[in-house]
Amino acid sequence: MTQAAQNYTTVFSVERTPQEAFEAITNVRGWWSEGAEGVTDQVGGEFVHRYKDVHRCTVRVTELVPGRKVTWRVLDNYFNFIEDQAEWKDTEVVFEISEKDGGAEVRFTHVGLVPQYECYDVCTNAWGGYISGSLRNLINTGQGQPNPKEDGNAPDHQHAATAHRAKRSPRATSLADTKVTA
């Protein structure tokens, strides 16, 4: 299997235009993290996503093609539940949008998020919830399920990291102790 074939990818369709999908994707606060700080809708813009002490990353917007494509580069990343903190650094997050059946198809690929990574299971579970759940809902209904700005309850797709971290750390004793975001 080639490296490209191993990158995490998920695809979904919506009954909205490609431009509406594009606008929702660039509205990171509407589907990923209400507390995202920085610029999410301009090439060269940088934003920081953080969730408690569990996850934080700095992302640069590297490509925007209205109605067609959004690309980010992860500049820095930290997870409190893995040992190798370089796993996401210098990876790319790509949203490809196309017309399909009178609506749009969104193909999400995290280039560099591969099965060999310690965070792969947790991260793909979380991305699945954010992309196929929250982002899809934002596009279809105007309402996503992003991480709350501060200390609120995390969406259900974040709880997978708790089990992963509990295996590694005796400090984590319950689901309330840790949550993760992608």
C-alpha positions as CSV (number, residue, x, y, z in Angstrom):
1,M,0.0,0.0,0.0
2,T,1.4,3.4,-0.9
3,Q,1.8,6.3,1.6
4,A,-0.9,8.3,-0.2
5,A,-3.4,5.4,0.1
6,Q,-2.9,5.4,3.9
7,N,-3.8,9.0,4.5
8,Y,-7.0,9.4,6.4
9,T,-9.8,10.3,4.0
10,T,-13.6,10.6,4.4
11,V,-16.2,11.8,1.9
12,F,-19.8,13.0,2.3
13,S,-22.4,14.6,0.1
14,V,-24.8,17.5,0.9
15,E,-27.7,19.1,-0.9
16,R,-26.0,22.5,-0.9
17,T,-23.8,24.3,-3.4
18,P,-20.1,23.8,-3.5
19,Q,-19.7,27.5,-2.5
20,E,-21.9,27.0,0.5
21,A,-19.7,24.0,1.5
22,F,-16.6,26.1,1.0
23,E,-18.0,28.9,3.2
24,A,-18.8,26.4,6.0
25,I,-15.4,24.8,5.9
26,T,-13.7,28.2,6.3
27,N,-16.0,28.9,9.3
28,V,-13.8,26.8,11.6
29,R,-15.6,28.2,14.7
30,G,-18.9,26.9,13.4
31,W,-17.8,23.2,13.2
32,W,-14.5,22.5,14.9
33,S,-13.7,24.9,17.7
34,E,-15.7,28.0,18.8
35,G,-12.5,29.2,20.6
36,A,-10.3,29.1,17.5
37,E,-8.1,32.2,17.5
38,G,-6.8,33.8,14.3
39,V,-7.6,34.0,10.6
40,T,-9.3,30.9,9.1
41,D,-10.6,32.3,5.7
42,Q,-7.5,34.0,4.1
43,V,-4.5,32.4,2.4
44,G,-1.5,32.9,4.8
45,G,-3.9,33.3,7.7
46,E,-3.0,31.3,10.8
47,F,-5.2,30.1,13.6
48,V,-4.8,28.2,16.9
49,H,-7.1,25.4,17.9
50,R,-7.0,24.3,21.5
51,Y,-9.0,22.1,23.7
52,K,-8.2,22.2,27.4
53,D,-4.8,20.6,28.0
54,V,-5.6,17.8,25.6
55,H,-4.9,19.2,22.2
56,R,-3.6,22.4,20.6
57,C,-2.3,23.1,17.1
58,T,-1.3,26.0,15.0
59,V,-2.6,25.9,11.4
60,R,-1.8,28.0,8.4
61,V,-4.3,28.4,5.5
62,T,-2.2,27.6,2.4
63,E,-4.8,27.4,-0.4
64,L,-8.4,28.7,-0.9
65,V,-10.2,28.1,-4.2
66,P,-13.8,29.3,-3.7
67,G,-16.3,26.5,-4.2
68,R,-13.5,24.0,-4.8
69,K,-10.7,23.6,-2.3
70,V,-9.3,24.5,1.2
71,T,-5.8,23.4,2.3
72,W,-4.1,23.9,5.7
73,R,-0.6,23.1,6.9
74,V,-0.2,22.1,10.6
75,L,2.7,24.2,11.9
76,D,2.8,22.9,15.4
77,N,0.8,20.4,17.4
78,Y,0.5,18.9,20.9
79,F,-1.6,16.0,22.2
80,N,-1.4,15.1,25.9
81,F,-2.1,11.4,25.2
82,I,0.7,10.5,22.8
83,E,4.5,10.3,23.2
84,D,5.6,11.5,19.7
85,Q,4.5,15.2,19.5
86,A,5.7,15.4,15.9
87,E,2.9,13.3,14.5
88,W,0.8,16.1,13.1
89,K,3.5,18.7,12.5
90,D,3.9,19.6,8.8
91,T,0.9,17.5,7.8
92,E,-1.7,18.9,5.4
93,V,-5.4,19.0,5.8
94,V,-7.2,19.2,2.5
95,F,-10.9,19.7,1.7
96,E,-11.8,19.1,-1.9
97,I,-15.3,20.2,-3.0
98,S,-17.0,19.1,-6.2
99,E,-20.5,19.3,-7.7
100,K,-22.5,16.1,-7.3
101,D,-26.1,15.3,-8.1
102,G,-27.2,19.0,-7.8
103,G,-25.4,19.4,-4.5
104,A,-21.8,19.1,-3.4
105,E,-19.4,16.4,-2.4
106,V,-16.7,17.1,0.2
107,R,-13.6,15.0,0.3
108,F,-11.5,15.5,3.5
109,T,-8.0,14.2,3.6
110,H,-5.5,14.6,6.4
111,V,-2.3,14.1,4.4
112,G,0.3,12.5,6.8
113,L,-2.2,11.1,9.3
114,V,-1.4,7.4,8.7
115,P,-2.2,4.2,10.6
116,Q,1.3,3.9,11.9
117,Y,0.7,7.0,14.1
118,E,0.0,6.5,17.8
119,C,-2.9,9.0,17.5
120,Y,-4.4,7.4,14.4
121,D,-7.4,5.7,16.0
122,V,-8.3,8.6,18.2
123,C,-7.7,11.2,15.6
124,T,-9.6,9.5,12.8
125,N,-12.5,8.9,15.2
126,A,-12.5,12.6,16.1
127,W,-12.1,13.8,12.5
128,G,-15.0,11.5,11.5
129,G,-17.2,13.2,14.1
130,Y,-16.1,16.7,13.1
131,I,-16.2,16.2,9.4
132,S,-19.1,13.8,8.7
133,G,-21.0,15.1,11.7
134,S,-20.4,18.7,12.7
135,L,-19.2,20.1,9.4
136,R,-21.8,18.3,7.4
137,N,-24.5,19.6,9.7
138,L,-23.2,23.1,9.4
139,I,-23.4,22.9,5.7
140,N,-26.9,21.3,5.6
141,T,-28.5,23.2,8.5
142,G,-26.3,26.1,9.4
143,Q,-25.6,24.6,12.8
144,G,-22.5,22.5,13.6
145,Q,-21.4,21.0,16.9
146,P,-17.9,22.6,17.5
147,N,-16.0,22.4,20.7
148,P,-17.4,24.9,23.1
149,K,-15.3,28.0,23.7
150,E,-14.3,27.1,27.2
151,D,-14.8,24.1,29.6
152,G,-18.1,22.9,28.1
153,N,-18.9,19.3,27.4
154,A,-17.1,18.0,24.4
155,P,-19.0,16.4,21.5
156,D,-19.3,12.6,21.8
157,H,-16.6,11.9,19.2
158,Q,-13.9,13.3,21.5
159,H,-14.3,10.6,24.2
160,A,-12.2,8.0,22.3
161,A,-9.0,9.6,23.5
162,T,-10.0,9.0,27.1
163,A,-9.7,5.3,26.7
164,H,-6.5,5.6,24.8
165,R,-4.9,7.9,27.4
166,A,-6.2,5.8,30.3
167,K,-4.2,2.8,28.9
168,R,-1.1,5.0,28.9
169,S,-1.6,7.0,32.0
170,P,-2.8,5.9,35.4
171,R,-3.8,9.6,36.1
172,A,-6.8,9.3,33.8
173,T,-9.4,7.6,35.8
174,S,-12.7,8.4,34.1
175,L,-14.2,9.9,31.0
176,A,-14.4,13.2,32.7
177,D,-10.6,13.3,33.2
178,T,-9.7,13.7,29.5
179,K,-11.2,14.5,26.2
180,V,-9.6,15.0,22.8
181,T,-10.2,16.9,19.6
182,A,-8.8,16.3,16.3
